[in-house]
Amino acid sequence: MVEVEKFIALIHREKFDYTKWRQNLFHGISGKDISKKAMELQKS
């Protein structure tokens, strides 16, 4: 719960649209590529 409250506090301080940021976060990257990168990070 504390982490969620910290996250919300940070979002309210920043002057950006979190929803738009999330929608564009993986724009142009396939699900397969995202999965591959996640597996690589998990190994390291």
PyMOL CGO cylinders between C-alpha atoms (Angstrom):
from pymol import cmd
from pymol.cgo import CYLINDER

trace = [
    CYLINDER, 0.00, 0.00, 0.00, 2.80, 2.41, 0.79, 0.3, 1, 1, 1, 1, 1, 1,
    CYLINDER, 2.80, 2.41, 0.79, 4.30, 1.99, -2.68, 0.3, 1, 1, 1, 1, 1, 1,
    CYLINDER, 4.30, 1.99, -2.68, 0.93, 2.75, -4.28, 0.3, 1, 1, 1, 1, 1, 1,
    CYLINDER, 0.93, 2.75, -4.28, 0.56, 5.91, -2.21, 0.3, 1, 1, 1, 1, 1, 1,
    CYLINDER, 0.56, 5.91, -2.21, 4.07, 7.04, -3.17, 0.3, 1, 1, 1, 1, 1, 1,
    CYLINDER, 4.07, 7.04, -3.17, 3.30, 6.37, -6.84, 0.3, 1, 1, 1, 1, 1, 1,
    CYLINDER, 3.30, 6.37, -6.84, 0.08, 8.38, -6.71, 0.3, 1, 1, 1, 1, 1, 1,
    CYLINDER, 0.08, 8.38, -6.71, 1.85, 11.24, -4.93, 0.3, 1, 1, 1, 1, 1, 1,
    CYLINDER, 1.85, 11.24, -4.93, 4.52, 11.33, -7.65, 0.3, 1, 1, 1, 1, 1, 1,
    CYLINDER, 4.52, 11.33, -7.65, 1.95, 11.29, -10.44, 0.3, 1, 1, 1, 1, 1, 1,
    CYLINDER, 1.95, 11.29, -10.44, 0.07, 14.21, -8.89, 0.3, 1, 1, 1, 1, 1, 1,
    CYLINDER, 0.07, 14.21, -8.89, 3.28, 16.27, -8.65, 0.3, 1, 1, 1, 1, 1, 1,
    CYLINDER, 3.28, 16.27, -8.65, 4.29, 15.78, -12.28, 0.3, 1, 1, 1, 1, 1, 1,
    CYLINDER, 4.29, 15.78, -12.28, 2.76, 17.81, -15.11, 0.3, 1, 1, 1, 1, 1, 1,
    CYLINDER, 2.76, 17.81, -15.11, 2.17, 14.96, -17.55, 0.3, 1, 1, 1, 1, 1, 1,
    CYLINDER, 2.17, 14.96, -17.55, -0.71, 12.72, -18.55, 0.3, 1, 1, 1, 1, 1, 1,
    CYLINDER, -0.71, 12.72, -18.55, 0.09, 9.28, -17.16, 0.3, 1, 1, 1, 1, 1, 1,
    CYLINDER, 0.09, 9.28, -17.16, -2.66, 7.62, -19.23, 0.3, 1, 1, 1, 1, 1, 1,
    CYLINDER, -2.66, 7.62, -19.23, -1.27, 8.95, -22.52, 0.3, 1, 1, 1, 1, 1, 1,
    CYLINDER, -1.27, 8.95, -22.52, 2.26, 8.02, -21.44, 0.3, 1, 1, 1, 1, 1, 1,
    CYLINDER, 2.26, 8.02, -21.44, 1.18, 4.41, -20.74, 0.3, 1, 1, 1, 1, 1, 1,
    CYLINDER, 1.18, 4.41, -20.74, -0.70, 4.17, -24.04, 0.3, 1, 1, 1, 1, 1, 1,
    CYLINDER, -0.70, 4.17, -24.04, 2.43, 5.16, -25.96, 0.3, 1, 1, 1, 1, 1, 1,
    CYLINDER, 2.43, 5.16, -25.96, 4.95, 3.31, -23.79, 0.3, 1, 1, 1, 1, 1, 1,
    CYLINDER, 4.95, 3.31, -23.79, 5.19, 0.26, -26.06, 0.3, 1, 1, 1, 1, 1, 1,
    CYLINDER, 5.19, 0.26, -26.06, 4.05, 1.90, -29.30, 0.3, 1, 1, 1, 1, 1, 1,
    CYLINDER, 4.05, 1.90, -29.30, 5.62, 0.15, -32.27, 0.3, 1, 1, 1, 1, 1, 1,
    CYLINDER, 5.62, 0.15, -32.27, 6.90, -2.82, -30.24, 0.3, 1, 1, 1, 1, 1, 1,
    CYLINDER, 6.90, -2.82, -30.24, 5.29, -6.20, -30.73, 0.3, 1, 1, 1, 1, 1, 1,
    CYLINDER, 5.29, -6.20, -30.73, 4.18, -8.40, -27.86, 0.3, 1, 1, 1, 1, 1, 1,
    CYLINDER, 4.18, -8.40, -27.86, 6.82, -10.91, -28.94, 0.3, 1, 1, 1, 1, 1, 1,
    CYLINDER, 6.82, -10.91, -28.94, 9.58, -8.29, -28.63, 0.3, 1, 1, 1, 1, 1, 1,
    CYLINDER, 9.58, -8.29, -28.63, 8.33, -7.19, -25.21, 0.3, 1, 1, 1, 1, 1, 1,
    CYLINDER, 8.33, -7.19, -25.21, 8.31, -10.81, -24.06, 0.3, 1, 1, 1, 1, 1, 1,
    CYLINDER, 8.31, -10.81, -24.06, 11.82, -11.38, -25.40, 0.3, 1, 1, 1, 1, 1, 1,
    CYLINDER, 11.82, -11.38, -25.40, 13.15, -8.30, -23.57, 0.3, 1, 1, 1, 1, 1, 1,
    CYLINDER, 13.15, -8.30, -23.57, 11.42, -9.39, -20.36, 0.3, 1, 1, 1, 1, 1, 1,
    CYLINDER, 11.42, -9.39, -20.36, 13.01, -12.84, -20.57, 0.3, 1, 1, 1, 1, 1, 1,
    CYLINDER, 13.01, -12.84, -20.57, 16.43, -11.27, -21.16, 0.3, 1, 1, 1, 1, 1, 1,
    CYLINDER, 16.43, -11.27, -21.16, 16.01, -9.03, -18.09, 0.3, 1, 1, 1, 1, 1, 1,
    CYLINDER, 16.01, -9.03, -18.09, 14.90, -11.98, -16.00, 0.3, 1, 1, 1, 1, 1, 1,
    CYLINDER, 14.90, -11.98, -16.00, 18.08, -13.87, -16.88, 0.3, 1, 1, 1, 1, 1, 1,
    CYLINDER, 18.08, -13.87, -16.88, 20.34, -10.99, -15.85, 0.3, 1, 1, 1, 1, 1, 1,
]
cmd.load_cgo(trace, "trace")
